[in-house]
Amino acid sequence: MASRSAAARPLLTPSPPRCLATMSGRRARGPLQRVQRRSRELQAQVEAVRAESAAPAAGQRKALRQRCMQLKKLVDENRNALHDLKKADEPAPVGNYNLRKEEEEKLLLKLSQQLQKLVLVLDQDNVTTNYAADEEHQKDPQTEDANEEEDESEDEESSEEEDSEEADDDEEDKLLDDPNVKECIAVGNFNAQQEGDLTFTKGEVLLIHDKKADGWWVAENLKGERGLVPRTYLAVHNEDGESQEQTEEHIEVVDETADGTEIKKRTDSHWSAVRRAITENDTVEVLATIGAVPAGFRLSTLFQLLEEGNQFRASYFLQPELTPSQLAFKDLVWNSEKNTIYPRPTRVSLIVTLCSCKMIPLPGVSIQVLSRHVRLCLFDGNRVLSNIHTVRGTWQPKNPQTWTFSPRVTGILPSLLDGDCFVRSNSVSSDIGILFELGITYIRNSTGERGELSCGWAFLKLFTSNGMPVPSKMYELLLNGGTPYERGVEVDPSISRRSSGVFHQFITLKKQPVLVVKLRSLSAQSKDILNLLPETLIGSMCYIHLLIFYRQILGDALLKDRISMQSTDLICNPILATFPQLVDQPDLMDALRSAWADRERTMKRSEKRDGEFLKSLFVLVYHDSVFPLLQSTFLPDYKWAEEESEASRWKAIADFLKKSRENDGALQYLLSPENTHRAFDISELAYDFLGEVRKNNPGV
C-alpha cells in the first residue's frame, strides 16, 4: 500500500480564493511562484521563532506562543491557496509543475506541524514531562483555522461559550484518536486520489486498523477493501449494543507489519515492548520539535525487548531445550563413538558481515551521542525469533554520517566491534530474515536524560519465493523510518525518495541512509564448527570457540557424566552456572578470549588436536580469569554505553588479568587481604538445568 506525505491530506474546510495575476508592464509572477515566495518568507519566520523558543526567558513564553499561532494561521492560508492551484492558471508553462507543487505542500505541512508542536511545548513548564498531550490535543491544521475564523468575531463577546466549544472539540478529537476506538463513520464523500487510497461515501462505516500520526489512517470497508483515508473525514461511530470486549479482541490481530502481514498474538512482554516503541513517542516528538532528531527516529524497538527480560538475550538461547516429551534434550545429543556432542545442521546457518552505514542523519547539538550501534535478530515480519545481538559502530569526525565496523576482530579489539556475526536457526518460516535496527544511545545536554533511539531499520529476507536461499553477496539496504511494525515512514522526510520526477529520484537516492552488509557462504569446516552451537543463536565470530567449549562441557555434564538420565540433582559446575552471565557482558567475554589466547600461544600442536586436553585447559583458564571477576567488589556493574563505567570495568579487568599472569594463576590474588568479593552461596555455583528450562519455558 502506497504511503504518502501528510502534506497532500485533503480537508473539508473551505479554501481561500485563489490570487489573480495582476496585469502590469513587466511579466507578473505566476500563482505558484507567489505561493513559493510566500512560503520562503514564512519559513524564515518559523526558523526565527524556533531559535527564540529553544531557551525562552520567563516572560516570553506567552508572546512566543501568540506568534506561533499567528504564523500557523498564515501558513495554513498559504496551504489553502496552494491546494486550489491548477496548472491551467499559470500565465506561462511551468516545468515539473506537479513535483514543485508537491514539494511546496510538504514544506508548508512541515512548517504547520512544527508550529503546532512548538505551541504545545511552550504551554508546558517542563517539555520533558507530560508531553502526551500532543496527541490528545492535536487537530487538523485547517480545521483549527476554520474554527478560528468562525469564532473570531465572537471572541471578546462570549469567551465562556468559546471555551465550552473548544472543550467539546477536544473531547471529540480525544475520543477519535483513542487507539481503542476502531469503528468510525464517514462525514463526507472521498474519492481516491492515488493508488492505495480507499474511496468511501458519507455515512459509510469504516474499521480503522492503524491511526497514523500524519492523519492518513489505514481503514477497511464492509466489503473487506483496505486503503488510506483522511482523518478529517471521520467521526466516532456510536452503535447501540457494541461490545467493548469485541473491540479489544480485534486489536490483537489487525495491526500490520512493515510488509503488510497481520501480526499474530504475542506474549505480553514481547508485544508490550513493541507497543511502547510505536505509541510512546513523547520524548522523540520533543526532540524532533526542537530539531534534535529527524521525524523518522523512534524509540528503539529491540532495546525495549532487551529491557523486558532475558528471553531475547544470548544467555537464554544457550540453555539446552527439552523435547515435547520432556524426557530428552532436543538440541543436545551425545555421540558415544567420538566422545562428544553430535553436530546439529540447521536450515539457516551463515555468516553476515556488517560493512558500513552511510548517510545516517546527524543528531542536533542539544543531545550527545554515547553509542552508535546496530542490533540484529531473526524476524519473520511478526515475531523476533532469536536473541538480539549488538555490534557497535565507529565513526570519524571528518565523516560522521558514515559508521564502520571491524570484521574479523583479533587481538585486543573488543568483541563489541566485531562486524562478523554467525546466524543460526531451524525455523521453517518462509518469511524469515534478518532485521537490522540502527540505534544511538544519547544524553540530553539540558536535562541529563538518557535514552535509546532507532535511526532506521532494514530487513533482509533469507529465502526467495520458491524457498531457495538468497545468494551470498553484498547487499545495500535502504533504511526505513519508524519501527518494523510501521509502514511508509521515512528516516528523514526532508530527503524523501517518493518523488514523481526521475531526475529528482536519482538525486535523492544518493542521499538516502543505507546499511551495507555481506552474506558469506560457509566452508565445510565452518559448517562443522557452527553445527556444534545451539539451533538458534546469533553472536560474534571472534568468540565462537568459547561457546563451543561451553557446549561440550554442557554435554559432558548432562549426557556423559550423569549417573542416571532420570536424575534431576543439581550439578556442581561453576562454568555451567556462570558462563551465561558472561555472554551478556562483552568485556568479560573479551577477558576470557584474551586469557585463552595467551594460553593457546604456549600450546604444542599435538595438544591443540587433543579435545579432552583443550577442555580441561579451558576450565583452568576460566577459573584463573573471569570466574573470580564475577564476584569481585572492584568490578562495577555492567551498564550499557556509560563511558565512565566501561573504563572502570576494563581497568579492573586488566589489573586482575595482569596479576593472574604474573602469579601463574588467580589463587594468590584471591587470598590477598587487599581484594574483597561479594558473598555467595553454593546454589550460585550449581547448575540446575530443569530450573533453567522452567525459566525459559513457563509452560514446563
C-alpha positions in Angstrom: 0.0 0.0 0.0 1.5 3.3 -1.0 2.3 5.7 1.7 2.2 9.5 1.4 3.2 12.7 3.0 0.6 14.2 5.1 1.1 17.4 3.0 -1.3 16.0 0.4 -4.1 15.5 3.0 -7.5 16.6 1.7 -9.6 18.7 4.1 -13.3 19.5 4.3 -12.6 23.1 5.3 -13.1 25.7 2.6 -10.0 27.2 0.9 -9.5 30.9 0.5 -9.9 32.3 -3.0 -7.0 31.9 -5.4 -4.9 35.0 -6.1 -5.4 36.6 -9.6 -2.4 37.6 -11.6 -2.0 41.3 -11.9 -1.5 43.0 -15.2 1.5 45.2 -15.2 4.1 46.4 -17.5 6.6 43.7 -16.5 5.9 40.0 -16.5 3.8 39.1 -13.5 4.7 36.2 -11.3 2.5 33.1 -11.7 0.3 31.8 -8.9 2.7 29.0 -7.9 5.6 31.4 -7.8 3.8 33.7 -5.5 2.9 30.9 -3.1 6.5 29.7 -3.2 7.8 33.1 -2.4 5.4 33.5 0.5 6.5 30.0 1.8 10.1 31.1 1.9 9.2 34.2 3.9 7.2 32.1 6.3 9.9 29.5 6.6 12.4 32.2 7.7 10.0 33.5 10.3 9.3 30.0 11.6 13.1 29.3 12.0 13.5 32.6 13.9 10.7 31.6 16.3 12.1 28.2 16.8 15.5 29.6 17.6 14.0 32.0 20.2 11.9 29.2 21.7 15.0 27.0 22.3 15.7 28.9 25.6 12.9 31.4 26.2 13.0 33.9 29.1 10.5 33.5 31.8 8.2 36.3 30.4 8.5 35.4 26.7 6.5 32.2 26.6 3.1 33.9 26.1 4.4 36.2 23.4 6.1 33.4 21.5 3.0 31.2 21.7 1.0 34.1 20.2 3.5 34.5 17.4 3.4 30.8 16.7 -0.4 30.8 16.4 -0.3 33.8 14.1 2.3 32.2 11.9 0.4 28.9 11.8 -2.7 30.7 10.6 -0.6 32.4 7.8 1.0 29.0 6.9 -2.4 27.3 6.7 -3.7 30.1 4.5 -0.8 29.6 2.1 -1.6 25.9 2.1 -5.2 26.6 1.1 -4.1 28.8 -1.7 -1.6 26.2 -2.9 -4.3 23.4 -2.7 -6.5 25.2 -5.2 -3.8 26.0 -7.8 -4.1 24.4 -11.2 -1.6 24.2 -14.0 -4.0 25.9 -16.3 -3.9 29.0 -14.1 -0.3 29.7 -14.9 0.3 32.5 -17.4 3.3 30.6 -18.9 4.4 27.0 -19.0 5.9 25.7 -15.8 8.3 22.7 -15.9 7.7 19.8 -13.4 4.5 21.6 -12.1 3.1 18.7 -10.1 6.5 18.0 -8.5 7.0 21.6 -7.5 3.5 21.8 -6.0 4.0 18.5 -4.1 7.3 19.8 -2.6 5.7 23.0 -1.6 2.9 21.2 0.1 5.4 19.1 2.1 7.2 22.3 3.2 4.1 24.0 4.3 2.8 21.0 6.2 6.2 20.6 7.9 6.1 24.3 9.0 2.5 23.9 10.3 3.4 20.8 12.3 6.5 22.5 13.8 4.4 25.5 14.9 1.7 23.3 16.3 4.1 21.2 18.4 6.0 24.3 19.4 2.8 25.8 20.9 2.3 22.6 22.9 5.9 22.8 24.2 5.5 26.5 25.2 2.3 25.7 27.0 4.2 23.4 29.4 6.6 24.4 32.1 8.8 21.3 31.5 9.0 19.9 28.0 10.3 16.6 29.2 7.2 15.6 31.1 3.6 15.1 30.3 4.1 15.6 26.6 1.4 13.1 25.8 -1.0 16.0 25.5 0.5 16.4 22.0 -1.6 13.5 20.6 -4.7 14.3 22.6 -4.9 17.9 21.5 -3.5 17.5 18.0 -6.1 18.6 15.5 -6.1 19.1 11.7 -4.5 22.5 10.9 -7.1 23.7 8.5 -10.0 22.6 10.7 -8.5 24.7 13.5 -8.1 27.6 11.1 -11.7 27.4 10.1 -12.8 27.3 13.7 -10.6 30.3 14.5 -12.2 32.3 11.6 -15.7 31.5 12.7 -15.2 32.3 16.3 -13.0 35.4 15.7 -15.9 37.9 15.8 -17.3 36.3 19.0 -14.0 36.1 20.8 -14.5 39.1 23.0 -18.3 38.8 23.5 -18.6 35.2 24.7 -15.3 33.7 25.9 -17.1 31.3 28.1 -19.0 29.9 25.1 -15.8 29.5 23.1 -14.1 27.7 25.9 -17.0 25.3 26.1 -17.0 24.7 22.4 -13.2 24.1 22.4 -13.6 21.6 25.3 -16.2 19.7 23.3 -14.0 19.6 20.2 -11.1 18.4 22.4 -13.2 15.6 23.8 -14.3 14.5 20.3 -10.7 14.6 19.0 -9.6 12.7 22.0 -12.2 10.0 21.5 -11.5 9.8 17.8 -7.7 9.5 18.3 -8.2 6.8 21.1 -6.5 3.7 19.8 -9.3 1.5 21.3 -11.9 3.2 19.1 -11.9 1.3 15.9 -15.2 2.0 14.2 -15.7 5.4 12.5 -18.3 6.9 10.2 -17.6 9.0 7.2 -18.9 12.6 7.4 -18.3 13.3 3.7 -17.6 11.7 0.4 -14.0 11.0 -0.6 -12.6 9.8 -3.9 -9.2 8.0 -4.0 -6.5 10.4 -5.2 -3.7 7.9 -5.8 -3.1 4.2 -5.6 -3.6 2.9 -2.1 -6.4 5.3 -1.1 -9.8 4.0 -0.2 -12.9 5.6 -1.7 -15.9 6.0 0.5 -19.2 7.8 0.8 -20.8 9.9 3.5 -22.4 7.7 6.2 -20.3 4.6 5.4 -18.9 2.8 8.4 -15.2 2.1 8.3 -13.0 -0.2 10.5 -9.7 1.6 11.4 -6.6 -0.6 11.5 -3.8 1.9 12.0 -4.2 5.5 13.3 -1.0 7.1 11.9 0.3 10.4 13.2 0.3 12.1 9.7 -3.6 12.0 9.6 -3.8 9.2 6.9 -5.3 6.1 8.6 -5.5 2.5 7.3 -9.2 1.6 7.1 -11.4 -1.2 5.9 -14.9 -1.0 4.5 -17.7 -3.6 4.8 -16.6 -5.2 1.5 -13.2 -6.0 3.0 -11.3 -3.4 0.9 -8.4 -1.6 2.6 -6.7 1.7 2.0 -5.7 5.0 3.3 -8.3 7.5 4.4 -8.0 11.1 5.8 -8.8 11.5 9.5 -10.7 14.8 8.8 -13.5 12.9 7.0 -14.2 10.7 10.0 -16.2 10.8 13.2 -16.7 8.3 16.0 -19.4 5.7 15.2 -21.7 5.1 18.2 -23.7 1.9 17.7 -26.1 0.5 20.3 -25.1 -2.8 21.8 -21.5 -2.5 20.7 -19.3 -4.7 22.9 -16.1 -3.3 24.3 -14.8 -6.9 24.6 -15.2 -7.4 20.8 -13.3 -4.2 20.1 -10.4 -5.1 22.4 -10.3 -8.6 20.9 -10.0 -7.2 17.4 -6.9 -5.1 18.4 -4.6 -8.0 18.8 -4.9 -9.4 15.2 -5.3 -6.4 12.9 -2.1 -4.4 13.4 0.1 -4.7 10.4 3.8 -5.1 9.9 6.1 -3.4 7.5 5.3 -5.9 4.8 1.6 -5.9 5.2 1.2 -9.2 7.0 -1.0 -9.4 10.1 0.6 -9.5 13.5 -0.1 -12.7 15.4 -0.8 -12.8 19.1 2.3 -12.4 21.2 3.4 -12.9 24.7 2.7 -9.9 26.9 6.4 -9.0 27.4 7.1 -9.0 23.6 4.1 -7.0 22.4 4.2 -4.5 25.3 7.7 -3.5 24.3 6.8 -3.1 20.7 3.6 -1.2 21.6 5.7 1.2 23.7 8.1 1.8 20.9 5.3 2.6 18.5 3.0 4.7 20.6 5.0 6.3 23.4 7.0 8.7 21.3 6.7 11.7 23.7 10.5 12.0 24.1 11.1 11.6 20.3 8.5 14.2 19.4 10.1 16.7 21.8 13.5 16.1 20.2 12.0 16.3 16.7 10.3 19.6 17.6 13.5 21.3 18.7 15.3 19.9 15.7 17.5 17.4 17.6 16.5 14.3 15.5 14.7 13.7 12.2 11.0 12.9 12.3 11.6 9.2 11.3 13.5 8.4 14.5 11.7 6.3 17.1 12.3 4.7 20.5 14.4 1.6 19.8 12.1 -1.5 19.5 14.8 -4.0 20.0 16.3 -2.2 23.0 12.8 -2.3 24.6 12.7 -6.0 24.1 16.1 -6.5 25.7 14.9 -4.5 28.7 11.9 -6.7 29.2 13.9 -9.7 30.5 16.4 -12.3 29.3 14.3 -14.1 26.7 15.9 -12.1 23.9 19.4 -12.4 25.2 22.1 -14.9 24.1 22.1 -16.4 27.6 18.5 -17.6 27.0 19.3 -19.4 23.8 22.4 -21.0 25.2 20.3 -23.2 27.5 19.5 -26.7 26.3 16.0 -27.2 25.0 13.9 -30.2 26.0 11.8 -32.3 23.6 8.0 -32.1 23.8 8.0 -35.3 25.9 10.4 -33.6 28.4 12.4 -36.8 28.5 15.4 -35.8 26.4 17.2 -32.7 25.0 16.2 -31.5 21.6 19.4 -29.8 20.6 22.0 -31.7 22.7 22.7 -35.3 21.7 25.7 -37.4 22.8 27.9 -39.1 20.2 29.5 -42.0 22.2 31.8 -43.1 19.4 33.5 -39.7 19.2 33.0 -38.9 22.9 31.5 -35.5 22.1 28.1 -34.0 21.2 26.6 -34.5 17.8 26.7 -31.6 15.3 23.2 -30.2 14.6 22.7 -28.9 11.0 20.1 -26.2 10.7 18.0 -24.6 7.9 19.7 -21.2 8.4 23.5 -21.3 9.0 25.5 -18.4 7.6 27.9 -15.6 8.4 26.7 -12.0 7.9 29.3 -9.2 7.8 28.3 -5.6 8.7 30.4 -3.4 6.4 29.2 0.2 6.9 26.2 2.5 7.4 26.1 5.6 5.1 24.3 8.9 5.1 22.9 8.4 8.6 21.3 11.7 9.7 23.2 13.6 12.3 21.5 14.5 15.7 21.4 18.1 16.8 23.8 19.8 19.1 21.3 19.6 22.0 22.0 15.8 22.5 25.3 14.0 23.0 25.6 10.6 21.3 27.1 7.9 23.6 27.0 5.0 21.3 26.3 4.2 17.6 25.4 0.6 17.0 23.4 -2.0 15.0 21.1 -4.5 16.7 20.2 -7.6 14.6 18.0 -10.6 15.1 15.9 -13.1 13.2 12.5 -11.9 12.3 9.5 -13.2 10.3 7.5 -10.0 9.9 5.6 -10.7 13.1 7.9 -12.0 15.8 11.5 -11.9 16.9 12.8 -15.5 16.5 16.3 -15.3 18.1 18.4 -13.4 20.5 19.2 -9.7 19.8 22.8 -9.2 19.0 24.5 -5.8 19.2 27.5 -4.5 17.2 28.9 -1.1 18.0 30.0 1.1 15.1 32.8 3.6 14.9 32.9 7.0 13.0 35.4 9.6 12.1 34.9 13.4 12.9 35.5 14.2 9.2 32.7 11.9 8.1 30.2 11.5 11.0 27.4 10.3 8.7 29.3 7.0 8.0 29.6 4.2 10.6 32.1 1.5 10.1 32.6 -1.9 11.8 35.6 -4.2 12.4 35.2 -7.6 10.8 37.4 -10.5 12.0 38.3 -8.9 15.3 41.5 -10.3 16.7 44.0 -9.3 19.5 42.8 -6.8 22.0 40.0 -5.2 19.9 36.7 -5.5 21.8 34.2 -8.2 20.5 31.5 -5.5 20.6 33.1 -4.1 17.4 33.1 -7.4 15.6 31.2 -7.0 12.3 31.4 -10.7 11.5 28.3 -12.5 13.0 27.2 -16.1 12.8 23.4 -16.7 12.3 21.7 -20.0 13.1 18.0 -21.0 13.1 15.9 -24.0 12.4 12.7 -22.0 11.8 10.5 -23.3 9.0 9.0 -19.9 8.3 9.1 -18.9 4.7 9.3 -15.2 5.7 12.3 -15.5 8.0 15.0 -12.9 7.5 17.5 -10.7 9.4 16.1 -7.5 11.0 18.7 -4.7 11.4 18.0 -1.8 13.6 20.4 1.1 13.7 20.4 2.9 17.0 22.0 5.6 19.1 22.3 5.9 22.9 22.1 9.6 23.8 22.0 12.0 26.7 20.3 15.4 26.6 22.7 18.2 27.4 20.0 20.3 29.1 18.3 17.7 31.3 20.8 14.8 31.6 18.1 12.4 30.4 19.4 9.2 28.7 17.6 7.3 26.0 17.9 4.9 23.1 16.6 5.8 19.7 16.3 3.9 16.4 17.8 5.7 13.4 16.1 3.4 11.0 15.8 -0.3 10.2 16.2 -2.7 7.3 15.0 -6.3 6.7 16.9 -8.9 4.6 14.8 -11.9 3.7 16.9 -15.1 3.7 14.8 -17.2 1.3 13.2 -16.5 -2.1 9.6 -17.0 -3.0 10.4 -20.6 -4.2 12.2 -21.5 -1.0 15.8 -21.1 -2.2 18.4 -19.3 0.0 19.2 -15.8 -1.2 22.6 -15.6 -2.9 25.8 -14.9 -0.8 26.8 -11.4 -1.9 27.0 -7.7 -0.8 23.6 -6.0 -0.1 23.0 -2.3 0.1 19.8 -2.0 2.2 17.8 1.2 2.2 16.7 2.2 5.7 13.1 2.7 6.8 12.0 5.1 9.5 9.7 4.4 12.4 9.6 0.8 13.7 9.4 -2.6 11.9 5.7 -2.5 12.7 5.0 0.8 10.9 4.8 1.3 7.1 5.5 4.2 4.9 7.7 6.1 7.4 11.0 7.6 6.1 14.0 8.3 8.3 14.3 11.9 7.1 11.2 13.2 5.2 13.2 16.2 4.0 15.1 13.9 1.6 12.1 11.8 0.6 12.7 9.2 -2.1 9.0 9.2 -3.0 9.1 11.6 -5.9 7.4 11.6 -9.3 10.4 13.0 -11.2 13.1 10.5 -12.4 15.9 13.0 -12.0 14.8 14.0 -8.5 14.6 10.4 -7.5 18.1 9.8 -8.8 19.5 12.8 -6.8 17.6 11.9 -3.6 18.6 8.2 -3.9 22.2 9.1 -3.3 21.3 10.9 -0.1 19.3 8.0 1.4 20.6 6.3 4.5 21.7 2.8 3.8 23.2 -0.2 5.5 25.8 -2.3 3.6 26.1 -6.0 4.6 27.5 -9.1 3.1 26.2 -12.6 3.3 29.0 -15.2 3.3 28.7 -18.8 2.4 30.2 -21.4 4.7 33.1 -23.7 4.0 32.8 -27.3 5.2 35.0 -26.6 8.2 32.9 -23.6 9.2 29.7 -25.6 8.9 31.1 -28.3 11.2 32.0 -25.6 13.8 28.7 -23.8 13.7 26.8 -27.1 13.9 28.1 -27.6 17.4 26.2 -24.5 18.6 22.5 -24.3 19.6 19.9 -24.5 16.9 19.0 -20.8 17.3 21.7 -18.2 18.1 23.3 -15.1 16.8 26.7 -14.0 18.0 30.2 -12.7 17.3 32.6 -14.9 15.3 35.5 -13.8 17.4 34.3 -15.9 20.5 32.7 -18.8 18.7 35.3 -21.2 20.1 34.4 -20.2 23.7 30.8 -21.0 23.0 31.7 -24.4 21.7 33.8 -25.2 24.8 30.8 -24.4 26.9 28.5 -26.6 24.8 31.0 -29.5 25.1 31.3 -29.1 28.9 27.5 -28.9 29.0 27.2 -32.2 27.0 29.7 -33.9 29.4 27.7 -32.8 32.5 24.2 -33.6 31.2 24.7 -36.6 28.9 28.0 -38.3 29.7 28.8 -38.0 33.4 25.3 -38.1 34.9 24.7 -41.3 36.9 21.1 -41.6 35.5 19.3 -39.8 32.8 16.3 -39.6 35.2 18.4 -37.8 37.8 17.4 -34.1 38.3 20.0 -33.4 41.0 21.9 -30.1 40.9 25.2 -30.3 39.1 28.1 -28.5 40.9 29.8 -26.8 38.0 30.8 -23.1 38.3 31.4 -22.8 34.5 27.9 -24.1 33.6 26.4 -21.9 36.3 28.1 -18.7 35.4 29.0 -18.8 31.7 25.6 -17.4 30.5 26.2 -14.3 32.6 29.5 -13.7 30.7 27.8 -13.9 27.3 25.7 -10.8 28.2 28.8 -8.8 29.3 31.1 -8.3 26.3 34.0 -7.0 28.2 34.2 -10.2 30.3 34.0 -12.3 27.1 36.9 -10.3 25.9 38.8 -11.0 29.1 38.2 -14.8 28.7 39.2 -14.5 25.0 42.4 -12.7 25.9 43.3 -15.2 28.6 42.7 -18.2 26.3 44.7 -16.6 23.5 47.7 -16.1 25.9 47.5 -19.8 27.0 46.9 -21.0 23.4 50.2 -19.5 22.2 52.2 -21.7 24.6 50.5 -25.0 23.5 52.1 -27.6 21.2 50.5 -28.8 18.0 49.6 -32.2 19.5 47.9 -30.5 22.4 45.8 -28.4 20.1 44.5 -31.5 18.4 43.5 -33.2 21.7 39.9 -32.3 22.5 39.9 -33.6 26.1 43.1 -31.7 26.9 41.7 -28.5 25.4 38.5 -28.8 27.6 40.5 -29.3 30.8 42.8 -26.4 29.9 39.7 -24.2 29.2 38.4 -25.0 32.7 41.7 -23.8 34.3 41.8 -20.6 32.2 38.2 -19.9 33.1 38.8 -20.2 36.8 42.0 -18.1 36.6 40.5 -15.3 34.6 36.8 -14.4 34.6 35.3 -16.5 37.3 36.9 -14.5 40.2 35.9 -11.2 38.5 32.2 -12.1 38.6 32.2 -11.8 42.4 34.8 -9.0 42.8 33.7 -5.8 44.5 36.2 -3.9 42.4 34.2 -4.6 39.2 31.3 -2.2 38.8 28.0 -3.5 37.4 27.8 -3.7 33.7 26.0 -0.6 32.2 25.5 -0.1 28.5 27.1 2.9 26.9 28.4 4.5 30.1 31.9 5.6 29.3 33.0 6.0 32.9 31.6 2.6 33.9 33.1 0.9 30.9 36.6 2.4 31.7 36.4 1.4 35.3 35.4 -2.1 34.4 38.2 -2.5 31.9 40.8 -1.2 34.3 39.7 -3.7 37.0 39.7 -6.5 34.4 43.1 -5.5 33.0 44.7 -5.3 36.5 43.3 -8.7 37.5 44.5 -10.4 34.3 47.9 -8.9 34.7 48.3 -10.1 38.3 46.9 -13.5 37.3 49.6 -13.9 34.6 52.4 -12.7 36.9 51.4 -15.1 39.7 50.7 -18.1 37.3 47.0 -18.2 38.4 44.4 -16.4 40.4 44.9 -18.1 43.8 47.3 -15.6 45.2 45.0 -12.8 44.2 42.0 -14.4 45.8 43.8 -15.0 49.1 45.2 -11.4 49.3 43.5 -9.3 52.0 43.5 -6.3 49.7 40.9 -7.9 47.5 37.3 -8.4 48.5 34.5 -10.3 46.9 30.7 -10.4 47.3 29.3 -13.2 49.4 27.5 -16.0 47.6 26.0 -19.4 48.4 26.6 -22.8 46.9 23.5 -22.6 44.8 25.1 -19.9 42.7 27.8 -22.4 41.7 25.4 -25.2 40.9 23.7 -25.8 37.6 20.0 -26.6 37.7 19.1 -27.4 34.1 15.5 -28.0 35.0 15.4 -24.7 36.7 16.8 -23.1 33.6 14.3 -24.8 31.4 11.4 -23.6 33.7 12.6 -20.0 33.5 12.9 -20.2 29.7 9.7 -22.0 29.1 7.0 -21.0 31.6 4.7 -23.9 30.4 7.2 -26.5 31.5 
